Amino acid sequence: MSQVQRRGRKPVKQARSAGGVVFRRDGDRPHVLLLKHTSGKWMLPKGTIESGETPEGVALREVREETGLSNVRVVADLGEERYYFFWRSEDTFYDKTVRYFLLEFLGGQEPAPQAEEGFVACEWVALDEAIERIKYKETREVVRRAQITLTGGDLDATR
């Protein structure tokens, strides 16, 4: 992360992350995996891109670490979400970009939330319900893009 500008008198740091929208098919209806944080917020698995890592590799790593699922394959690039936040303990503003990938769960494992990261539950939910549960509009938009890809896009690529 590098300081790129100042917001007022406080530094602004760039942050780059990657994550995944993991789906499985329950009959003809795709369901996505959400993580519940101790804060009560539902979210998608994501994490920081370290030096030498690719966004796709980070998405796969974060899904494995935060949900316990490694039997997944990349289906599509869902693009980026970008948002700004203030980290009080660092007295710093962040300009954060997260690159998301649509990942198909191929079965054979049960998801398990990563307690060390503050996750208390993993749950497979229908796409509409996922959009309702997620608080952040940027993340809801990523799930909407996944929904379009899964229900209105090239379905042969996801089967």
C-alpha positions in Angstrom: 0.0 0.0 0.0 1.4 3.4 -0.9 0.3 6.8 0.2 -1.0 8.6 -2.9 -2.6 11.7 -1.6 -3.9 13.4 1.5 -7.6 13.8 2.4 -7.6 17.0 4.4 -4.6 16.5 6.6 -4.9 12.7 6.9 -3.0 10.3 4.6 -4.9 8.2 2.0 -3.5 4.7 1.3 -4.3 2.5 -1.6 -5.4 -1.1 -0.8 -5.8 -3.9 -3.3 -7.7 -7.1 -2.5 -9.3 -10.0 -4.3 -12.2 -12.3 -3.4 -14.7 -14.8 -4.7 -18.4 -15.3 -5.2 -18.5 -19.1 -4.6 -21.6 -20.8 -6.1 -23.1 -24.2 -6.3 -26.3 -25.4 -8.0 -29.2 -26.7 -6.0 -31.3 -28.1 -8.8 -31.4 -25.3 -11.4 -31.0 -22.5 -8.8 -27.5 -21.3 -8.0 -26.7 -20.5 -4.4 -23.8 -18.5 -3.2 -21.7 -18.9 -0.1 -21.8 -16.0 2.4 -19.7 -15.5 5.5 -21.2 -14.0 8.7 -18.8 -11.9 10.8 -19.0 -11.4 14.5 -20.3 -7.9 13.7 -23.4 -9.6 12.2 -22.5 -8.5 8.7 -22.7 -11.0 5.8 -19.9 -10.8 3.3 -17.9 -12.5 0.6 -14.4 -14.1 1.2 -11.7 -11.6 0.3 -8.2 -10.6 1.3 -5.1 -8.5 0.5 -3.1 -9.0 -2.6 0.5 -9.5 -1.5 3.6 -8.8 -3.6 4.0 -11.4 -6.4 0.4 -12.7 -6.1 -2.2 -12.5 -8.8 -5.8 -11.4 -8.0 -7.1 -14.8 -9.1 -4.6 -16.7 -6.9 -5.6 -14.5 -3.9 -9.3 -15.1 -4.5 -8.7 -18.9 -4.4 -6.5 -18.6 -1.3 -8.9 -16.4 0.6 -11.8 -18.8 -0.2 -9.8 -21.7 1.0 -8.7 -19.9 4.2 -12.0 -18.2 5.1 -14.4 -21.0 4.1 -12.3 -24.2 4.1 -13.3 -24.9 0.4 -10.5 -25.7 -2.0 -12.5 -27.7 -4.6 -13.5 -24.7 -6.7 -12.8 -23.5 -10.2 -12.7 -20.0 -11.7 -15.7 -19.4 -14.0 -15.6 -15.7 -14.7 -14.0 -12.4 -13.7 -16.7 -10.2 -12.1 -14.7 -7.0 -12.1 -13.9 -4.7 -9.3 -15.6 -2.9 -6.4 -14.1 0.3 -5.1 -14.8 2.1 -1.9 -13.3 4.5 0.7 -13.1 4.1 4.4 -11.4 5.6 7.5 -9.3 3.3 9.7 -9.5 5.0 13.1 -6.7 3.1 14.8 -4.3 4.2 12.0 -5.9 7.6 11.6 -5.8 6.9 7.8 -8.2 7.0 4.9 -8.1 4.0 2.5 -9.0 3.9 -1.2 -9.7 0.2 -1.6 -10.2 -1.9 -4.8 -11.4 -5.5 -4.6 -11.3 -7.7 -7.7 -13.9 -10.5 -7.6 -14.1 -13.8 -9.4 -17.0 -16.2 -9.9 -16.0 -19.6 -8.5 -17.9 -22.8 -8.9 -17.8 -25.2 -5.9 -17.3 -28.7 -7.3 -18.4 -30.6 -4.1 -16.9 -33.0 -1.6 -16.4 -30.5 1.2 -18.3 -28.7 3.9 -17.7 -25.0 4.4 -16.3 -23.9 7.8 -15.9 -20.3 8.8 -12.4 -19.1 9.8 -12.8 -18.1 13.4 -9.4 -16.3 13.5 -10.7 -13.7 11.1 -13.9 -13.2 13.1 -16.2 -15.4 11.0 -18.9 -17.3 12.9 -21.0 -18.9 10.1 -21.0 -19.9 6.4 -24.3 -20.3 4.6 -25.4 -21.2 1.1 -28.2 -18.8 0.1 -30.1 -18.0 -3.1 -28.8 -15.1 -5.1 -31.7 -12.8 -4.2 -31.3 -13.5 -0.5 -27.6 -12.9 -0.7 -28.3 -9.4 -2.2 -30.7 -8.7 0.6 -28.3 -9.8 3.4 -25.2 -7.9 2.2 -25.0 -4.4 3.7 -22.5 -2.8 1.3 -23.9 -1.6 -2.0 -20.6 -2.2 -3.8 -20.6 -5.9 -2.7 -24.3 -6.3 -3.6 -23.4 -5.1 -7.1 -20.8 -7.8 -7.4 -23.4 -10.4 -6.5 -25.8 -8.9 -9.0 -23.1 -9.3 -11.7 -22.7 -13.0 -10.6 -26.4 -13.4 -10.8 -26.5 -12.0 -14.4 -23.6 -14.3 -15.4 -25.3 -17.4 -13.8 -28.8 -16.8 -15.0 -28.6 -14.6 -18.0 -25.2 -15.1 -19.4 -23.5 -18.0 -21.1 -24.7 -20.9 -18.9 -22.6 -23.4 -20.7 -19.6 -21.8 -19.1 -20.9 -22.5 -15.7 -22.0 -26.1 -16.0 
